[in-house]
Amino acid sequence: MTRIIQGNLNASELKFAIIAGRFNDFISERLLEGAIDTLIRSGARGRI
């Protein structure tokens, strides 16, 4: 039997910092875009 565990992701009241290096720019740019997208989908607001 499969057990599914789900959480409630709510980033609306939290602060975040994302640091990405310029080395391997073709990889870090996609990782940065994914991180920003995930924060927006989780309710993060502000200067994104």
C-alpha positions as CSV (number, residue, x, y, z in Angstrom):
1,M,0.0,0.0,0.0
2,T,1.3,3.4,-1.0
3,R,1.4,6.1,1.6
4,I,1.3,9.7,0.4
5,I,2.7,12.5,2.6
6,Q,2.0,16.1,1.4
7,G,3.0,19.4,3.0
8,N,1.6,22.8,2.8
9,L,4.3,25.0,1.2
10,N,3.7,28.6,2.2
11,A,6.5,31.1,1.7
12,S,4.4,34.3,2.0
13,E,5.8,35.4,5.4
14,L,9.4,34.2,4.9
15,K,12.6,35.9,3.5
16,F,15.0,34.1,1.2
17,A,18.4,34.8,-0.4
18,I,19.6,32.9,-3.5
19,I,23.2,32.9,-4.4
20,A,24.4,31.7,-7.8
21,G,27.9,31.7,-9.1
22,R,28.8,32.8,-12.6
23,F,31.0,29.7,-13.2
24,N,29.0,27.2,-15.3
25,D,26.5,29.9,-16.2
26,F,24.5,27.6,-18.5
27,I,23.7,25.4,-15.5
28,S,23.4,28.0,-12.7
29,E,21.0,30.1,-14.8
30,R,18.5,27.2,-15.1
31,L,18.8,26.4,-11.4
32,L,18.2,30.1,-10.5
33,E,15.1,30.2,-12.7
34,G,13.8,27.0,-11.1
35,A,14.4,28.4,-7.6
36,I,12.6,31.6,-8.3
37,D,9.7,29.8,-9.9
38,T,9.3,27.5,-6.9
39,L,9.3,30.5,-4.5
40,I,6.7,32.3,-6.6
41,R,4.5,29.2,-6.7
42,S,4.8,28.9,-2.9
43,G,3.6,32.4,-2.3
44,A,6.8,34.4,-1.9
45,R,6.4,38.1,-2.6
46,G,8.7,41.1,-2.8
47,R,11.7,41.8,-5.0
48,I,12.1,38.6,-7.1
